[in-house]
Amino acid sequence: DKENAADSKRAIELLDRVISISAFAHRLMAGAYTGPADILIGPVDTDAFSPAPEQPRDPRMVLCVGRILPHKGVDRIIAALPASLRLVVVGRVYDRRYHDLLKTMAAGKDVVFIHDADDARLLDLYRSAAVLVQASTARDIFGNAIEKPELMGLTTLEAMACGLPALVSNAGSLPELVPDPRFGRVFAGHDDLVALLGAVASGAWPGPGASAEAREHVVATHGMTAIGTRLARSYRAALAEPRWRG
């Protein structure tokens, strides 16, 4: 209610410093907090999530990883999928109606659903696919508005740590994860995704160095050492410059 919201806002404003998991997540605090802040996206265990140079990638395989929920936008990928590519969707079913709709849309297309992948299977898929697609949306196929479609797309970072280039939607935090078009592209709608998947199908994208570039970016920006260093710096700053002194 309004009274609890006001109390929460006052409590947040008393913080010395805030750490947010994405710029998108931090913007959700607008009006509640005006003090110093840090954006720390991650961390990702880049030792566990790593490429397998000896393992060949399937140039036809498009991977999507996430819970089977309408705001994840899997329907958008199926609708844009060209006949020459195969889509592997990995995730547990949390919405049966949506899952049934996806299966109907996938009829006649090369689409596989995996609902019980363990960590080893997921790692193998990250290392085998040609690209990852994350298609989360702020308005799902049923017309529902989604206020927080992606606060921080960890699976996208895991995939890129394994050398997998990514196509992501413009929803939530996802564009923050792919700042370089050599290893990541952002799409706004159906036509954009059709064009990008067409480039994958034709071999025009990603380029030959994209896998290494994706991996290097995640290690340098979102890995354990990078995030740990920045987290320690944030704590030191909070201790050195408290906003409130009792």
Summary of the structure (lengths in Angstrom):
residues: 246
radius of gyration: 19.6
end to end distance: 29.5
largest distance: 67.1
contacts: 767
relative contact order: 0.17
helix: 42%
strand: 15%
